[in-house]
Amino acid sequence: MAANKKRSPSLSEILLIISLLLSCIFQCSTCSFCNTNKTNEHESYKTKGMFVFGSSLVDNGNNNFIKNSLAKANYLPYGLDFPLGPSGRFTNGKNVIDLLGEKLQLPSFLPAFADPSTKGKRIVHGVSFASGASGILDDTGSIAGNVTSLSKQIRNMEEVTLPELEAQVGCKSTQLLGDYLFVVGSGSNDYSFNYFLRGLNRNLTLQAFTSNLTASLSHHIKKLYSLGARKFVLLSINPIGCSPMVRTMVQPTQNRCVQGLNLAAQLFNSCLKSLVDNIKPELPGSTLVYVNTYKIIRDIIRNPSSKGFNEAGNPCCEVASLSEGGNGVLCKRGGQVCANRSSHVFFDGLHPTEAVNVQIANKAYASTLKSEVSNCSFPEDDGSGAETKGMFVFGSSLVDNGNNNFFENRAKADYSPYGIDFQSGPSGRFTNGKNLIDLLGEHLKLPNLIPPFKDPSTKGNKIVHGVNHASGSSGILDDTGLIAGNVTSLSQQIRDFEEVTLPELEAQLGCRSSDSLPNYLFVVGVGGNDIVFNYFLRNIYLRVDPLTFTANLTATLATHLQKLYSLGGRRFVLTAIYPVGNSPMVELNMPNCAICAPTLNQAAELYNRNLIGLVANMENQMPGSHIGIVNTYNIVQQILLNPTSKGGNGVLCERGGKACVDRSAYVYFDALHPTEAVTVQIASEAYASHIRF
């Protein structure tokens, strides 16, 4: 039989094969947008694009295309440093969205929705819907004529952009939008141009208005979630009371911020942070992060030179006032502009320069990878609005909640009369009632007392509000506690925290400790025992001067703080050493020692001065950290110098095992430790040092 002769494909068959190949290639390229199955950690952070909602701080030029809008920035000097010139961005160069897009390596600037050319493949990497002068509430932008409210921005996305996006990439938006970042920057105009300017503050409390505002924002976020959004970045309100517009209008002769507006901004921001925490359980699979633009700008204004700025109060461009026919906000068309824009905080009467936007964008980008409010599953709060999730405590008997009860040592307070005024009786606290940690926890609205690390029941959900690692008689130096036998040194306390508590906390919260720990307060109350039981009692003072000893002490403490910072700690409260030379212990045990009290107090004062210097240096070495000092020395000393002014009438409790009747009238409960009455004052100062952040 003859062999079959091979037939060459016809031209029509070749064209069919090519068209099928091209179709397959196109489908593969577009469907990559819809593939949400990530294969590695790096890919899980990959962002396809952004959808942006809000006001002028994130507007990429939408108002240029809206008739009868008075809020436009499409003229010089706006855009003076922008590659495309005046574009409708309310700054000299790039805004936060442009800079964040660069961080995310998006291929181009996001187009403005209202631009007629924003269609087709131009929308596949996102769209900006933001409109200058708009707000969360629909009526906020009326002062600027025709602007697009937040609710309308979201409708535009749902009704126009999403159908076109689905057509472009060939899949449903619910599959697609999980790969996009949703940025919402809105709220300040609701206060500046609605609540205050329209006089709503005369009939509606600030709290009620803010509650309504955050409820409306919550509704908008849930709507975006229902459309398929999963990754959100929410920008706080800036310190609007520090803007040139407000300062000029409200108090033109005074060079300071208007606190009323700043308090409104802070209230909203606090509610926004709570919203982020509370709404997450209602949005399964979502990631919401909060970018504290208020703090970024406030820190620059407080100390501009440290951030590379030299002008924090005046606008860079010439702003026409109301009397000149302007609005006190926008740059004068064709007006003068400062030569060095990067040295100014504000470009016009309200909006920051590109130099400030760079810092905000950097924080926003960091937050998309690691949320500063966190992706952690914290327990539902009790509605108190507490911002601090809990405390981790390190130190000695002044802050020990009972760790020494659970192992053999000679520094225990698990018997009467200790705890005579405490709800559960003797607990290991070295006082008659609550100690500093208990009282500080009440100030912070924590739901329960912090459990001691050594208690076998301290595990599971008991640790999510913090753990107390402190051990009575311990010190900064490892050998300080030897006099009391087996106690836990500060270095061992931190190792216990790292090796035992942190892994369990991560398991409980479902996130890395580096994500969760910025939400906790780290309290370190230690140092007194190093002075009393190490430097003095071991006669080290005879060969080492107090200056050298306390310098070594603070250097060792610095190492411990750096270790806690490396683990994720960001907020610290440190207690000073109180006037140990004036404690009853010295009088009882060293009655004939004339130099004892002054030597001990001198060492305590030297240490406390070193502690202040340490904090100043450490905050520079630990970016993003906040360290407060509680001056326990001054608090106790003032009470001792004038006890009746603080409600007391004596110092020593009755000896022989009985407790004095009126514990609140005494400074010391035993020979070394203060009563609850004194500790109340120390806790109040500790809380004040915390909230000043």
Secondary structure by P-SEA (a helix, b strand, c coil): cccbbbbcccaaaaaaaaaaaaaaaaaaaaaccccccccccccccccccbbbbbcccccccccccccccccccccccccccccccccccccccccaaaaaaaaacccccccccccccccccccccbbbcccccccccccccccccccccaaaaaaaaacccaaaaaaacccccccccccbbbbbbccccccccccccccccccccaaaaaaaaaaaaaaaaaaaaaacccbbbbbccccccccaaaaaacccccccccaaaaaaaaaaaaaaaaaaaaaccccccbbbbbbaaaaaaaaaaacccccccccccccccccccccccccccccccccccccccccccccccccccaaaaaaaaaaaaaaaaccccccccccccccccccccbbbbbbccccccccccccccccccccccccccccccccccccccccaaaaaaaaacccccccccccccccccccccbbbcccccccccccccccccccccaaaaaaaaaccaaaaaaaaaccccccccccbbbbbbccccccccccccccccccccaaaaaaaaaaaaaaaaaaaaaacccbbbbbcccccccccccccccccccaaaaaaaaaaaaaaaaaaaaaaaaaaacccbbbbbcaaaaaaaaaaaccccccccccccccccccccccccccccccccccaaaaaaaaaaaaaaaacc
